[in-house]
Amino acid sequence: MHLRPAPPRRLPPQDMVALDAQEQRAQRVTWSVGAVAAAVLLVLVCLLCTRALF
């Protein structure tokens, strides 16, 4: 007994302009979070270095 799988369903259409806009927003958020993390790490390293020197 051989069963045949159902044919694949048709995918809904995609709004490529909206997808591009969302991707740009996500990239901006990622860069912002990275910049904030880098600034915090820089401040911590500066504090640790000044504490070690004095």
Sequence and secondary structure as in RCSB ss.txt:
>XXXX:A:sequence
MHLRPAPPRRLPPQDMVALDAQEQRAQRVTWSVGAVAAAVLLVLVCLLCTRALF
>XXXX:A:secstr
               HHHHHHHHHHHHHHHHHHHHHHHHHHHHHHHHHHHHHH 
